[in-house]
Structures are given as C-alpha cells and as structure tokens.
C-alpha cells in the first residue's frame, strides 16, 4: 500500500521539457504526462533522465492539465526507470521547484 501525502490524478496529455543545460532556442523534448499532483508529475519520455536533472516545462496551448491542476514551470527529476529493457521508454517522477 502506498503512503502518499498528496493525491495523484491519472491524466494523459502532452508536455514539452528542456534540460537546464540545453541551449537557448533549442526545441524542447516531448513527453506524455501520466499523472499529476500539486507537487509534481509522472511522465513518459524516450530519453533517460538522471535523478537531479532540472527541467523547464511547457504545455501545448491545446493540451492542458485537468481543471484544478497546473503544471509547474520547473522541476527536478526524483526518480527515473525503464520498465522494459528492450523498449526505449522511460517513466520519470518530477517534483516541482
């Protein structure tokens, strides 16, 4: 049984992110948000993101989180896993900063 202090909401919407070390003007990377809470998000992406990586976040104009939730502008990776070794997809837990 999970012992979470903040309730998560299952969602499915697109998000773009950029790593802190990316060049200004470099196109953001795509991700799919799987769940959201007031403190962060869980998303799926095609690259491994090390724990501690700082990201800037941006939603598409037509892709918005559910009413009552907002996506923070910045976050830090708190966990990252590759559920299936043969599939290049990673699940990432991100905490807003």
VOVO-27876 format. One record per atom (N, C-alpha, C): x, y, z. Coordinates in steps of 0.1 Angstrom, whole numbers, padded with zeros to 4 digits, always signed. Atoms other than C-alpha are relative to their C-alpha. Layout:
<atoms>
XYZ...
</atoms>
This chain:
<atoms>
+0008-0012+0000+0000+0000+0000+0009+0013+0000-0008-0012+0000+0013+0034-0009-0004+0010+0011+0002-0009-0011+0017+0060+0018+0003+0014-0005-0003-0013+0006+0014+0093-0002-0007+0011+0008+0006-0012-0007+0007+0127+0014-0009+0008-0009+0007-0008+0010-0006+0142-0018-0007-0010-0010+0008+0009+0009-0033+0126-0040+0004+0003-0015-0003-0001+0014-0025+0120-0076-0012-0002-0009+0011+0002+0009-0048+0122-0106+0006-0005-0013-0004+0006+0013-0044+0099-0136-0004+0009-0011+0003-0009+0011-0042+0120-0168+0007-0005-0012-0008+0004+0012-0029+0118-0203+0000+0013-0009-0001-0012+0008-0017+0150-0220+0015+0002-0003-0014-0003+0005+0015+0162-0239+0006+0011+0008-0008-0010-0007+0042+0182-0224+0013+0002-0008-0013-0002+0006+0075+0197-0237+0009+0004+0012-0010-0003-0010+0106+0199-0215+0013+0003-0006-0014-0003+0004+0141+0213-0218+0008-0002+0013-0009+0001-0011+0170+0204-0196+0007+0013+0002-0007-0013-0003+0188+0232-0178+0012+0003-0008-0013-0002+0007+0220+0226-0198-0003+0001-0015+0004-0002+0014+0201+0228-0232+0003+0014-0005-0003-0013+0006+0210+0257-0255-0013+0008-0001+0012-0009+0002+0186+0287-0256-0005-0002-0014+0006+0001+0014+0162+0283-0286+0000-0015-0005+0000+0014+0004+0168+0245-0288-0014-0005+0003+0014+0005-0001+0135+0227-0294-0002-0009+0012+0003+0008-0012+0120+0211-0263-0003-0015-0004+0003+0015+0002+0116+0173-0260-0014-0003+0004+0014+0004-0002+0083+0156-0260-0002-0010+0012+0003+0009-0010+0067+0138-0231-0015-0002+0001+0014+0002-0003+0034+0123-0221-0002-0001+0015+0003+0000-0014+0021+0131-0186-0010-0011+0003+0008+0011-0004+0006+0101-0169-0008+0002+0013+0008-0005-0012-0004+0116-0135+0005+0013+0005-0004-0014-0005-0003+0149-0117-0005+0001+0014+0004-0004-0014-0005+0162-0082+0005+0015+0002-0004-0014-0003+0001+0196-0066+0015+0001+0001-0015-0001-0002+0038+0187-0060+0008-0004-0012-0008+0005+0012+0048+0171-0094-0008-0008-0009+0006+0008+0011+0041+0149-0123+0008-0013-0002-0007+0012+0005+0049+0114-0136-0002+0000-0015+0002+0000+0014+0056+0113-0173+0009-0010-0007-0007+0010+0008+0069+0091-0201+0007+0007-0011-0008-0006+0011+0097+0100-0225+0009-0010-0006-0009+0009+0006+0122+0084-0248+0015+0001+0004-0014-0001-0005+0154+0095-0230+0001-0002+0015-0003+0002-0015+0169+0085-0197+0004+0014+0006-0003-0013-0007+0169+0115-0173+0005-0004+0014-0006+0004-0013+0193+0111-0144-0007+0008+0012+0005-0007-0012+0180+0119-0109+0008+0013+0003-0007-0013-0003+0187+0155-0100-0001+0010-0012+0001-0009+0012+0182+0168-0136-0011+0010+0002+0010-0011-0001+0164+0202-0136-0006+0002-0014+0007-0002+0013+0138+0207-0163-0009+0012+0000+0010-0010+0002+0118+0236-0176-0011-0006-0008+0011+0007+0005+0083+0226-0185-0009+0010-0008+0009-0009+0008+0058+0239-0211-0011-0009-0006+0011+0007+0006+0023+0226-0221-0004+0007-0013+0005-0006+0013+0009+0230-0256-0013+0008+0003+0012-0008-0002-0019+0255-0260-0013-0008+0001+0013+0008+0000-0045+0228-0267+0001-0012+0009-0001+0011-0010-0031+0203-0242+0002+0005+0014+0000-0006-0013-0039+0213-0207-0003-0011+0010+0004+0009-0011-0040+0195-0174-0014+0002+0004+0014-0001-0004-0074+0188-0159-0002+0012+0009+0004-0011-0008-0093+0216-0142+0004-0002+0014-0005+0001-0014-0079+0224-0108+0014-0004+0002-0014+0004-0001-0044+0213-0116+0008+0009-0010-0009-0008+0008-0015+0233-0130+0014-0008-0001-0013+0005+0001+0019+0222-0143+0010+0011+0004-0010-0010-0004+0048+0240-0127+0009+0003-0011-0009-0005+0011+0073+0259-0148+0014-0008+0000-0012+0007-0002+0103+0240-0134-0001-0012+0009+0001+0011-0010+0110+0207-0117+0014-0007+0000-0012+0008-0001+0137+0182-0107-0004-0014+0000+0003+0015+0001+0138+0145-0116+0004-0006+0014-0002+0006-0012+0134+0125-0084+0001-0016-0001-0002+0014+0003+0132+0090-0100-0002-0002-0015+0001+0003+0014+0136+0075-0135+0002-0015-0002-0002+0015+0002+0131+0039-0146-0004-0003-0015+0003+0006+0013+0130+0019-0178-0007-0013+0003+0007+0012-0004+0102-0006-0172+0003-0013-0008-0003+0011+0009+0110-0028-0202+0014+0002-0006-0014-0003+0005+0148-0031-0210+0001+0001-0015-0001+0000+0014+0141-0037-0247-0008+0011-0007+0009-0011+0005+0117-0007-0251+0006+0013+0005-0006-0013-0004+0132+0028-0252-0009+0010+0005+0010-0009-0007+0106+0044-0230+0004+0000+0015-0003-0002-0014+0113+0058-0195-0011+0007+0007+0009-0006-0009+0090+0067-0167+0008+0009+0009-0008-0010-0008+0101+0098-0148-0009+0007+0010+0007-0008-0010+0089+0113-0115+0007+0013+0002-0005-0013-0001+0093+0150-0113-0006+0008+0011+0005-0008-0011+0090+0173-0083+0001+0015-0004-0001-0014+0003+0082+0210-0089+0009+0007+0010-0008-0008-0009+0107+0235-0076-0004+0015-0001
</atoms>
